[in-house]
Amino acid sequence: MIDTKEKQKLIEKAGELFMRIGIRSVSMDDIARELGISKKTLYQMVENKEELVQLVLEEDTRQDLCIMVGNRHEAADAIDEFLRNSRYFIREMRKVSPTAMRDLRKYYPDIWHTQVKAHQDEFHKGVAANLERGMEEGLYRDDLDAEVIANLYVGMTVMVIDRGVFPAQDRSLSDILHQHSMYHFNGIVNQFGRDRLDHYLKQEDLS
């Protein structure tokens, strides 16, 4: 948990810079300058840049989970919930520079694997719960295996984020995630769910 407002501000500013510019290109001097503090003060809050990257990723995961929980409670049904989550992630990925993802994987592989794995586990639970909800509400096909479909969805999401599979110069990540979400929907909804999905998309597009 973040124990001070100053540290929270540090993590937010560092995350913003990392995602916009790239992790390697942002120095601790840059972060201190952006916050208007000395490097001494900065190093009183974090030991080094690696710790700061770790904290940024942990906070990002925490925020994503909070959004997903909120969407689950506020949504009218499973389709509404999934659309809310999809819109959120598509909009968030528009803020992320491909350089940031590449830097994280190349220069902080341990953080990448541990944090992405933790995020995937929670994401999988959310997708599986949504599938169960949709079947109970009569919106999704009743022959779905929620665990298998959730694994497929999360696995495909990881593949989408892998810029080796989808080079950054070819298509934006948000556009690919848009296609990925619609592909998922078209495989799980029944006719009643398809009509409900069309109704929601007429009210607000996925993007």
N, C-alpha and C positions, 0 to 999 in steps of 0.2 A: 504493500500500500504506500501511496505517496503521502509523506507526513508533513510537508510544508507547502504553502502557497508558492513560495519561491521555486521549489523543486518542480512543482506542477507546471509552473510557467516555463521553466527550463526544458522540460520534456516536450511541452507543446511547441515551443519555438524550434527546438532541435528537430522534432518530427517534421515540422513544416519545411525546414530547410533541406533535410535529408530527402524528403519526397519530391521536392520541387527541383533541386539541383543535383542530387546524388550524394551518397554518403562520403565517398572518398574526397570529393571536391570541397566539402565543408570542414574546415578546421575548428579546433576548439577556440582559437582566437576569433574566428568568424562568429561563433555562437556567443562568446562573451561580449563581443562588440554589439551584436544585435540586441542583447539583453541589457546592455549598458552597465555591465559589471566587470570586475577584474578577473583575470584568470585564476588568481588565488581563491576568490570567492567561488568561482565555478568548480574548482577542484576540491572545495570543501563539501560540495554537494554530490559529486561523482568522482570516482577514483581515476577514470580514464575514459577515452572515447568509446571503447568496447562496452563498458558498463552503461554508458548513455544510450548506445544503440540497443542494448538489451532492454533498458527501461522503456524506450520508445516503442519497441515491438510489443512489450507486455501491456502497455497502456493502449495501444492500438487494438490488441485482442480484447481487452476489457471493454473498450467502447463498442466494438462490434457486437459482443455478446449482450451488452445492455440494450442496444438497438434491437437485436433479434428478440429478446425477451419482451420488450415493449411492444414490438409489432405483433407478437403472438397474442398478447392480451387485448390489444386494440383492434385487431383485424376482425372483420365480420365473419370470415370463414377462411379455410385453408388457402384458397386461391388468392384472396386479398392479402393474407399474411406473406405468401411467397412473392407476390408482386412488390409488396413494400420492401422486403429484404433485397430483392433483385434491383430495384431502383436505387436503394441505398448503396449497394456495392458497385453498381455501374457508375454512379456519380462520384463515389470515393476514388475509384480507379482512374477517373479522369484527372485527378490531382497528382497521380504518381508518375514520376519520370521513369522511363525504362532503365535509365542509368542507375536509379536507386535500387531496383530489383537486381540488376546485374552486380552492383557493388556488394550488396548484402550476401549474395550467393558466393561471390569470389573471395571477398576479404573477411567475411564473418560466417564461414560455413557451419560452425557449431551452433551459433545463434539461429541461423536460417533453419537448420534441421529441427532444433528443439522447439522453437517458437511456432514454426509452420506446422509441426506435428501436433502441438497443443491446440492450435487454432483449428486444424483439420478435425481433431477428435470432437471438439465442441460443435463445429459446423455439421459434422455427420449426425450428431444427436439431434440437432435442430431440423435437419432435412428429413430424417427418419420420423420424427414426431409429426412433422407437417404431412408426410405421406399417410401416416395412420389417421390423422385428423381428417384429411381429405376423403379417405375411404369411409370413415364413420359418417361423414356428412353427405355421402353419396355423390361427391363431385369427381372423385378419382376412380379409375378402374378398380374393381374389387379383387382382381387376381394379382395384385402387385405384392412383391416381397419387399417390404420397406427397407430392410437392412441391405439387401443387394442393390436396390435402386439408389439408396443413399450413398453406398460405396462407389457406385458408378458415377454419380453426380459429382461427388467430392473429387474423385480421381480425375475426371474430365476437367474440373475447375483448375486443379493443379497443372494439368497439361496446358490449359489455356494460358495460365500465367507464365509458363515456361516460354520465354521469348526465343528459344531455339526452335520450338515448334511453330510459333507464330512470330516471325521477325517484326520488330517494332516499326520498321519502315513500311510494312505491307498494310497492316490494319491496326487501328487503335485498340487497346485492350478493352475499353468500354464497349466498342462495337462488337467485338468477339463475345464478350459476356452477354450482350443482348441476344445474339444468335443462340448462345448456349442455353440461356433461360427459356427461350421459345422452343428450342429443340426438346428440352426436358418436359415442358408443359404438354407439348403435342404427343408425348409418349405416355403420359399418366392420366390425362383427363378422359372422362366418358363424355357422351353427348351433352348431358346436363351441365357438366363442368365446362365444356367448350363454349356453350351458350353464355355461362356466367363469366368466363374469361373474356369473351368478346365484349360483353357488356362493360366490364371493368376497363378494358383497354380503350373503349370509346370514350370513357370518362377521363382517363389519363393514360397516355402512352407509357410503355415500359421505360423508355429512356428519360 
